[in-house]
Amino acid sequence: MLSIRVGSDVYGLGDESAAELVERVSQIDSVLRDAADSAEVVEPDPGQLAEIGTVLEAWALETDGDLPGDLEELRLAISDELD
């Protein structure tokens, strides 16, 4: 499980979603890779949130918007936070 803080809320990702997101994001930033094995909540800075959001947006396009529910919730939260 991976927990990510977006604003004042924390979003928990299931193991499968977390593993896939870490793999995709760690290619551009180590923020999730370094935290994936810890129980701590990841608190990305705005730049890192933007990178995670970009990865999620690309992934959503790749899957025709069929992201797992936990990832879709995180994608929307990041979008709202960065607007």
N, C-alpha and C positions, 0 to 999 in steps of 0.2 A: 504494500500500500504506500502511496505517496500523497502527502497533504501539501497543498500550495495555497498561500495566502494571497488573496486579491482584494485590495482595499481592507475592509474590516472583517471580511468573511474568509473562511478556510474551506477549500474544496478538496475532498478526498477522492483519489482515483483508485480503482481496483488494480490488482496486480498486473493483469494483462494490459490494461490501458496505460498504466504507469510505465511498464517495460517498453512498450512501443513508443510512447512519448519521449522517454529518456533517450532511446536510440536515435530518434529523429532530431531532438533538440541538441543532444551532446555533440552533434557534428558541427554546431555553430557556437555552443556555449556549454561550459561544464556545470552550470548552476544546478541542474537536475541530476546529472550523473553523480556528482559528489554527495548529494543528499538522498539518493535512492535507497541506500542501505541503512539509513538512520531513521529513527522514529520522530525526528524533529520536523516541524513545519517549515517548508521552504518559503522564504520571503524575498522573491525576486524584486530587483529595483525596476523602475519604469522601462528602462532599455531592455532588460531581460524579459519583462512581461511582453513587450512588443515582439521580441524574437519568438517567444512561445506562442503568442497569438498568431504570428505570421505562419509558423509551422502548422498550427491547428487549422488556419484558413486554407492553406494549401492541401492539407490532408482531407478537409471537408470537400474541396473541389475534386480531389482524386477519387473520393468515394461517393460522389454525387450527393453530398450532404448526409451520408449515412454513418456518422460518427457514433461510437458508443455513447450512451446517455451521460456518463460522467464527464467525458471529454467535451461533449456539446455544451454542457452546463459551464464548464471551465472556459470554453471558447467565447460564449456569450458574456460571461462575467468580465473577461479581459477586454472584450470589445467595449462594454459599458464603462469600465474603469478608465480606458484610454481615450474615450470620446471627449 
